[in-house]
Amino acid sequence: MSKPGVSVKSKSKTSAPKKRTGPHPVDVHVGARLRLRRSFLDMSQEALGRALGLTFQQIQKYEKGSNRIGASRLYELSKLLEVPVQFFYDGYGEIIGGSAGHSENADVDPFMELINSPEGIELCRHYSAIQDPNLKKKVLELVRTIAQSDDLINR
């Protein structure tokens, strides 16, 4: 018998939940969106860090998802980068198939891959700077032709 007032813990036969290694997928997504917006504004990690009173290394950790961004810091970032807080979460549900679970093997969305690359951001920035609608169409036709010929070559 156990003594009064002393609880006896039984050992559970269920195994402990698996610990995740690496950053949480939401933190990685939020960090990628931070990098996307910062890059689109042509702002350096150092400049963003200075505006927040942080080092550029801290911004790097945020962008990699290795450090989580707290709610108040996310609010500050939304104001500095002139986007709503929701911007940082946009697209997350679509990437993981609309569920709130985790997916290590989620298909990579070509659009997200493009805008998360430095070249994609630069391409979008320069394309959006073109004022002439006819020239924009010609650039689009050029890119489409290059993509189609690249696809034929790589078959």
Backbone as numpy.savetxt, mean C-alpha at the origin, in Angstrom:
# Nx Ny Nz CAx CAy CAz Cx Cy Cz
-8.07 -32.28 45.79 -8.91 -31.09 45.79 -8.04 -29.85 45.79
-8.58 -28.81 45.22 -7.84 -27.55 45.22 -8.23 -26.73 46.42
-7.36 -25.82 46.79 -7.61 -24.94 47.93 -8.65 -23.92 47.55
-9.47 -23.49 48.50 -10.47 -22.45 48.21 -9.77 -21.16 47.78
-10.35 -20.51 46.75 -9.81 -19.23 46.28 -8.67 -19.38 45.30
-8.21 -20.61 45.07 -7.12 -20.82 44.12 -7.71 -21.52 42.91
-7.57 -20.89 41.77 -8.11 -21.49 40.55 -7.09 -22.41 39.92
-7.59 -23.45 39.35 -6.72 -24.41 38.68 -6.99 -24.28 37.18
-5.93 -24.01 36.46 -6.07 -23.87 35.01 -5.86 -25.22 34.36
-6.80 -25.55 33.49 -6.64 -26.80 32.75 -5.87 -26.51 31.48
-5.08 -27.46 31.09 -4.30 -27.29 29.86 -5.17 -27.64 28.68
-5.25 -26.75 27.74 -6.06 -26.96 26.55 -5.31 -27.84 25.57
-6.03 -28.70 24.90 -5.41 -29.57 23.91 -5.34 -28.91 22.54
-5.95 -27.73 22.42 -5.88 -27.03 21.13 -4.55 -26.31 21.05
-4.00 -26.27 19.85 -2.71 -25.61 19.67 -2.91 -24.10 19.64
-1.86 -23.40 19.98 -1.89 -21.93 19.97 -2.01 -21.46 18.53
-2.67 -20.30 18.32 -2.78 -19.80 16.95 -1.39 -19.53 16.38
-1.27 -19.74 15.07 0.02 -19.50 14.42 0.34 -18.03 14.45
1.59 -17.74 14.77 2.02 -16.35 14.78 2.43 -15.96 13.36
1.99 -14.78 12.98 2.31 -14.25 11.66 3.74 -13.74 11.68
4.46 -14.03 10.62 5.79 -13.46 10.50 5.71 -12.34 9.48
6.39 -11.27 9.75 6.37 -10.13 8.84 5.21 -9.21 9.13
5.14 -8.12 8.39 4.10 -7.11 8.62 2.71 -7.62 8.25
1.71 -7.04 8.87 0.31 -7.36 8.58 -0.03 -6.86 7.19
-0.82 -7.61 6.42 -1.17 -7.19 5.05 -1.82 -5.80 4.99
-2.61 -5.43 5.99 -3.23 -4.10 5.98 -2.15 -3.03 6.12
-1.18 -3.26 6.99 -0.10 -2.29 7.18 0.72 -2.13 5.90
0.94 -3.24 5.19 1.68 -3.19 3.93 0.88 -2.37 2.90
-0.43 -2.60 2.84 -1.27 -1.88 1.88 -1.30 -0.38 2.20
-1.51 -0.05 3.47 -1.55 1.36 3.87 -0.21 2.03 3.56
0.89 1.32 3.82 2.22 1.86 3.51 2.42 2.09 2.03
1.92 1.15 1.22 2.05 1.30 -0.24 1.25 2.50 -0.72
0.06 2.70 -0.15 -0.76 3.85 -0.53 -0.08 5.16 -0.10
0.57 5.14 1.07 1.33 6.31 1.53 2.44 6.62 0.53
3.20 5.59 0.14 4.29 5.78 -0.83 3.75 6.28 -2.16
2.61 5.73 -2.60 1.99 6.15 -3.85 1.67 7.64 -3.83
0.99 8.09 -2.80 0.58 9.49 -2.74 1.79 10.42 -2.58
2.73 10.03 -1.72 3.93 10.85 -1.52 4.69 10.98 -2.83
4.85 9.88 -3.55 5.57 9.89 -4.82 4.82 10.71 -5.86
3.49 10.57 -5.89 2.70 11.32 -6.85 2.88 12.82 -6.65
3.01 13.23 -5.40 3.22 14.65 -5.10 4.69 15.05 -5.26
5.53 14.09 -5.66 6.96 14.32 -5.84 7.60 14.83 -4.55
7.18 14.23 -3.43 7.68 14.60 -2.12 8.66 13.52 -1.65
9.79 13.92 -1.13 10.77 12.95 -0.64 10.34 12.41 0.72
10.89 11.27 1.09 10.63 10.71 2.42 11.15 11.68 3.49
12.26 12.31 3.18 12.85 13.26 4.12 11.92 14.45 4.35
11.36 15.00 3.28 10.45 16.15 3.40 9.19 15.78 4.17
8.64 14.61 3.90 7.46 14.18 4.64 7.79 13.95 6.10
8.93 13.35 6.34 9.37 13.13 7.72 9.53 14.44 8.48
10.16 15.41 7.83 10.34 16.72 8.47 9.00 17.34 8.83
8.03 17.25 7.92 6.71 17.83 8.16 6.00 17.17 9.35
6.34 15.90 9.61 5.72 15.16 10.71 6.59 15.12 11.97
7.81 15.64 11.86 8.73 15.57 12.99 9.34 14.18 13.14
9.52 13.49 12.01 10.07 12.13 12.00 11.30 12.08 11.10
12.02 10.98 11.18 13.14 10.78 10.27 12.65 10.10 8.99
13.46 10.18 7.95 13.05 9.51 6.71 13.04 8.00 6.90
13.85 7.49 7.86 13.84 6.05 8.13 12.49 5.61 8.67
11.87 6.44 9.50 10.55 6.11 10.03 9.52 6.08 8.90
9.62 7.02 7.97 8.72 7.03 6.81 8.93 5.76 5.99
10.20 5.34 5.82 10.49 4.09 5.10 9.80 2.91 5.78
9.88 2.86 7.09 9.24 1.76 7.82 7.73 1.78 7.67
7.15 2.97 7.68 5.71 3.08 7.44 5.37 2.55 6.04
6.15 2.97 5.05 5.86 2.60 3.68 6.05 1.11 3.42
6.94 0.46 4.13 7.13 -0.98 3.99 6.08 -1.76 4.78
5.42 -1.07 5.72 4.44 -1.75 6.56 5.06 -2.39 7.78
6.36 -2.24 7.96 7.01 -2.86 9.11 6.67 -2.14 10.41
6.33 -0.87 10.32 5.80 -0.13 11.48 4.38 0.31 11.15
3.49 0.08 12.09 2.10 0.48 11.89 1.95 1.98 12.04
0.99 2.50 11.31 0.69 3.93 11.39 -0.53 4.06 12.28
-0.38 4.78 13.39 -1.48 4.99 14.31 -2.55 5.91 13.72
-3.71 5.88 14.33 -4.85 6.65 13.82 -4.55 8.15 13.74
-3.94 8.71 14.77 -3.67 10.15 14.76 -2.63 10.50 13.70
-1.64 9.62 13.51 -0.61 9.86 12.50 -1.22 9.72 11.10
-2.13 8.78 10.92 -2.79 8.61 9.63 -3.61 9.85 9.31
-4.24 10.42 10.32 -5.01 11.65 10.14 -4.07 12.79 9.71
-2.91 12.90 10.37 -1.93 13.93 10.00 -1.47 13.74 8.55
-1.20 12.49 8.20 -0.75 12.20 6.84 -1.82 12.57 5.82
-3.08 12.28 6.14 -4.15 12.61 5.19 -4.22 14.11 4.95
-4.00 14.89 5.99 -4.03 16.36 5.83 -2.82 16.84 5.04
-1.63 16.33 5.37 -0.41 16.74 4.67 -0.44 16.35 3.19
-0.98 15.17 2.90 -0.97 14.66 1.53 -2.27 14.99 0.79
-3.16 15.70 1.47 -4.41 16.20 0.88 -5.27 15.08 0.29
-5.47 14.04 1.08 -6.36 12.94 0.72 -7.18 12.59 1.96
-8.37 11.99 1.77 -9.12 11.54 2.93 -8.42 10.31 3.55
-8.65 10.06 4.82 -8.05 8.92 5.49 -8.37 7.63 4.73
-9.57 7.53 4.20 -9.99 6.34 3.47 -9.08 6.01 2.29
-8.41 7.01 1.75 -7.50 6.80 0.63 -6.50 5.69 0.92
-6.01 5.63 2.16 -4.98 4.67 2.53 -5.49 3.24 2.52
-6.80 3.06 2.64 -7.40 1.73 2.64 -8.04 1.36 1.31
-8.22 2.33 0.43 -8.87 2.08 -0.86 -8.20 0.93 -1.59
-9.03 0.04 -2.10 -8.53 -1.07 -2.89 -8.14 -2.29 -2.09
-8.08 -2.20 -0.77 -7.64 -3.36 0.01 -8.59 -4.53 -0.13
-9.89 -4.30 -0.05 -10.87 -5.38 -0.17 -10.81 -6.06 -1.52
-10.58 -5.29 -2.59 -10.49 -5.88 -3.93 -9.25 -6.74 -4.09
-8.17 -6.34 -3.44 -6.92 -7.09 -3.57 -7.04 -8.46 -2.94
-7.74 -8.55 -1.83 -7.84 -9.84 -1.14 -9.14 -10.55 -1.47
-9.80 -10.14 -2.51 -11.00 -10.84 -2.96 -12.24 -10.46 -2.20
-12.25 -9.27 -1.61 -13.45 -8.78 -0.96 -13.68 -9.29 0.45
-12.76 -10.09 0.98 -12.95 -10.57 2.34 -12.04 -9.83 3.28
-12.31 -9.97 4.55 -11.50 -9.28 5.55 -10.36 -10.16 6.03
-10.19 -11.32 5.45 -9.13 -12.24 5.86 -7.80 -11.85 5.27
-6.87 -12.76 5.41 -5.53 -12.51 4.89 -5.30 -13.40 3.69
-4.53 -12.92 2.76 -4.23 -13.71 1.58 -2.80 -13.49 1.17
-2.02 -14.51 1.27 -0.63 -14.41 0.86 -0.51 -14.53 -0.65
-1.45 -15.23 -1.29 -1.36 -15.51 -2.71 -2.34 -14.70 -3.53
-2.71 -13.54 -3.05 -3.67 -12.72 -3.79 -3.09 -12.36 -5.15
-3.93 -12.42 -6.17 -3.47 -12.04 -7.50 -3.09 -10.58 -7.51
-2.01 -10.29 -8.20 -1.54 -8.91 -8.27 -2.36 -8.18 -9.34
-2.95 -7.09 -8.95 -3.72 -6.26 -9.86 -2.72 -5.44 -10.69
-2.75 -5.58 -12.03 -1.78 -4.85 -12.86 -1.83 -3.34 -12.66
-3.02 -2.79 -12.42 -3.13 -1.36 -12.19 -2.41 -0.97 -10.90
-2.64 -1.73 -9.82 -1.97 -1.42 -8.55 -0.46 -1.61 -8.68
-0.06 -2.62 -9.44 1.36 -2.84 -9.66 1.97 -1.63 -10.38
1.25 -1.10 -11.36 1.72 0.07 -12.11 1.86 1.28 -11.20
0.80 1.61 -10.47 0.84 2.84 -9.68 1.68 2.71 -8.41
2.08 1.50 -8.08 2.98 1.32 -6.94 4.44 1.28 -7.36
4.68 1.42 -8.67 6.07 1.43 -9.14 6.49 2.87 -9.41
7.75 3.18 -9.21 8.23 4.54 -9.49 7.99 4.94 -10.95
8.18 3.98 -11.88 7.99 4.28 -13.30 6.51 4.56 -13.60
5.64 3.79 -12.97 4.20 3.98 -13.17 3.73 5.34 -12.68
4.24 5.72 -11.53 3.88 7.03 -10.97 4.38 8.14 -11.88
5.61 7.99 -12.35 6.17 9.01 -13.23 5.40 9.08 -14.55
5.05 7.90 -15.10 4.27 7.85 -16.32 2.92 8.55 -16.14
2.24 8.25 -15.05 0.95 8.89 -14.77 1.09 10.41 -14.60
2.13 10.82 -13.89 2.34 12.25 -13.65 2.55 12.99 -14.97
3.42 12.44 -15.83 3.72 13.12 -17.09 2.54 13.04 -18.06
1.86 11.91 -18.09 0.69 11.77 -18.98 -0.39 12.77 -18.58
-0.63 12.91 -17.28 -1.68 13.83 -16.84 -1.29 15.30 -17.09
-0.01 15.56 -17.30 0.43 16.92 -17.58 0.21 17.31 -19.04
-0.05 16.34 -19.89 -0.30 16.63 -21.32 -1.67 17.30 -21.43
-1.70 18.47 -22.05 -2.94 19.24 -22.16 -3.76 18.90 -23.40
-3.09 18.56 -24.48 -3.76 18.33 -25.76 -4.41 16.94 -25.78
-5.75 16.86 -25.87 -6.44 15.56 -25.87 -6.02 14.65 -27.03
-5.74 15.24 -28.18 -5.30 14.43 -29.32 -3.93 13.82 -29.08
-3.05 14.58 -28.46 -1.72 14.07 -28.13 -1.84 12.96 -27.09
-2.75 13.13 -26.12 -2.97 12.08 -25.12 -3.40 10.78 -25.78
-4.29 10.88 -26.78 -4.75 9.68 -27.50 -3.59 9.02 -28.23
-2.71 9.84 -28.83 -1.57 9.29 -29.57 -0.60 8.59 -28.63
-0.39 9.16 -27.45 0.48 8.52 -26.45 -0.12 7.18 -26.03
-1.41 7.16 -25.79 -2.10 5.94 -25.41 -1.97 4.88 -26.52
-2.16 5.29 -27.77 -2.01 4.37 -28.91 -0.59 3.82 -28.98
0.40 4.69 -28.72 1.80 4.27 -28.74 2.05 3.20 -27.67
1.59 3.47 -26.47 1.79 2.52 -25.36 1.07 1.20 -25.65
-0.14 1.28 -26.18 -0.90 0.08 -26.53 -0.14 -0.74 -27.57
0.38 -0.09 -28.60 1.14 -0.77 -29.66 2.39 -1.44 -29.08
3.10 -0.74 -28.22 4.31 -1.30 -27.61 3.93 -2.53 -26.76
2.86 -2.43 -25.99 2.43 -3.53 -25.14 2.04 -4.75 -25.97
1.34 -4.52 -27.08 0.93 -5.63 -27.95 2.14 -6.29 -28.60
3.10 -5.50 -29.06 4.29 -6.09 -29.69 5.14 -6.82 -28.64
5.20 -6.29 -27.44 5.93 -6.95 -26.35 5.26 -8.27 -26.01
3.94 -8.29 -26.02 3.19 -9.52 -25.74 3.46 -10.57 -26.80
3.54 -10.15 -28.08 3.82 -11.08 -29.17 5.24 -11.63 -29.07
6.19 -10.79 -28.68 7.58 -11.20 -28.55 7.75 -12.20 -27.42
7.04 -11.98 -26.30 7.22 -12.81 -25.11 6.34 -14.05 -25.09
5.67 -14.37 -26.18 4.83 -15.59 -26.22 5.64 -16.81 -26.44
